[in-house]
Amino acid sequence: DSFTFDTLANQNFTATPTVPRANIAVFSGFERPIFNGGSDSFATIALGATSAPAFIIRNNGTLPLSNISMTVTGAPPGEFFVELAPATTLAPNAVTVATVRIKPTTTGVRSATVLIHSDDPNEDPFVVQLSGLVVSIEVTNTADSGPGSLRQAISNSALTEGYDTILFHPSLSGQTITVSNE
């Protein structure tokens, strides 16, 4: 609703009344705003590892935000799941944290759709596209470089956060791997 007023100087202005309501806002774990329909990414992880990016959900409205829940769709079963569910109700200006656990079953770009449901009148569900890169840190051959090489495993390990374990395929038992200095 808008209202137009005439002033004594024949100037018009429009006023829009504020309607009390709940209003969801979502941020990445690093407090970066995520817009409805937007995207977030998880750090590169090694196959066999897991990651749990956090979502901060805030009620920017003037009424409580209720019926909050989170689901994950669009990924192979078991690869993405809600690990820490959000609070079901938020007072105005209150926050809750939720996490989605990623447990990839294959390498490459992995993605899913996170749906945050609530009683927000115009953002239900709040949709976030979540994606990231999963790399192999397994040596499967004795080549100096390329897929499956020790050099590639070390390179992939450098892409991930924290410590990694480089695995060697059982077929390499007793083999020698020579890494050149080129």
N, C-alpha and C positions, 0 to 999 in steps of 0.2 A: 504494500500500500504506500502511496505517496500523496502528499498534500501540497498544494500550491497556495502561497499567501501573497497578497498584494500589500506592499508597504506604502507609507505616506508619500514616498518619492517616486511612485509608480515603477518600482523595481520588483521583479518576481524572484522568488527562490523556492526551491523544493526541499522538503524535509522528509526523510524516510524514518519511520519509527523503528526502534530496536525491538525485535520479538525475542523473548526469552526462549532459549533452546539449548540442547546439548550440541557440541561441535567437536568431532574427533580430529586430532592432529597426530601424525606419526613421524618418528625420527629414527634414523639409523642408530646403532649403538654408539656412534661418534657424535650424536646429537645433530646430524645433518638432516634437514627436513626432507621428507619423502612426500611427494604429491600423489593424490589418488590416481591410480593408473600408471604411476611412475615405477622406477626400478631401483634395486639395491644389489650390491654384489658382495659375495664372501671372498675372503683371501684365497689365493691359490693353495690347494691342499694336495697331499700325496694320496694316491689310491691306497685304501686301507686305513687312512686317517679319518678323523671326523672334524667338523667345525660346527659352531653354534652361534650364528650371528644374532645379535639382540635387536629388538625393536622397542622403542620407547613410545608408549601411547599416552597422550595427554588430552584432557577435556578442556578445550579452549572456550567452552560455552558457559552459559549462566545457569543452566539446569544440570542435574546429574546425568551422566552418560551411563546407560544401563544395557543389560543383555550383551555384554562384550564377550566374544569368543573368537577363536582363530582356527582356521583350517588351511590345509595345504593341498593343492590339486596340480595335475599336469605333470607329475613325475612318476617314474616307476615306483611301485609300492615298496616302502621301507627306505627309500633313498632320502626323503625329506619328511620330517614329522615335527609336530609341535612338542618341544621338550618341556618348556616352562610356559604354562598357560597364563594369559593376562588376568588381572582381577576382573570380576564380572560387572562391577559398578565403580564409577569414578565421580567424585564430587567435582564441582567446577575448579579448574586449575590443578587438579590432582593428576598424578602420573602412575603408570604401572609398566613393568618390563615383561616382555615375553621373548622366548627364544625358539628358533627353528633349528633342529639338529639335521645336519647333512651327513649322510653315511653313504658315499658313492659306491656303486658297484662296477663302474667302468670309467675309463679316462675320457678326457675331452671336456667341452663346455656342458655343464649340468645346469638345468633350470627347472623352476617350479613357480606356481602362482600362489601367493599367500593372500588369503581372504580374511580380513578383520571385520567381523560383524558387530553391529551395535544398533542402538535406537536413534543414531544420528539421522535426522530426517532426509538428508540429501547425500550422504556418503555411506550407504549401507548396501553392499559391502565396500570397505576401503580395500583397494586392490594394489598389491605390490608384486612386481615381477622380480624374482630372486634368481641370480645366476652367478656362476664362477667357474674357474678352470680346475680340473682334476688331472694331475700328472702322474705318470708311472715312475717309480723309483726302484725299478727292478732291472737287474742286468740279466739279459737273456742270451747274449752272444759274446764272443771274444773280439769283436771288431773294435777298432780304435775310436770310431765315431759313428753317429747315426742312431736310429731307433734301437733300443735294447742294449746299447753299449754302456760301459762304465762312464765314459765321458758324458753321455746324454743323461744318465742317472744323476751324476753330480750336478750337471746344469739344471735339471729339474728340481733337485733338492734346494738349489739356491733360490728358486722361485717361491718356496714355501716359507711360512713363518716357523720359528722355533727349530727344534732338532728333528732330524729324520733318520730313519734306518734304511740303508741301501740293501735291498735283498738280492741274492744271487740265485738264479734258477738252478734246481738240482742237477740239470744236465751239464752244468759247468764244473761239477765236482772234479778235481784233479787237473783242470785246465789252467793255462797261464794266460793272463791278460796283459798285453804290452800296450802302454799308453805312450804315444809319441809326444815330443815336445814342440810340435808344429802348430 
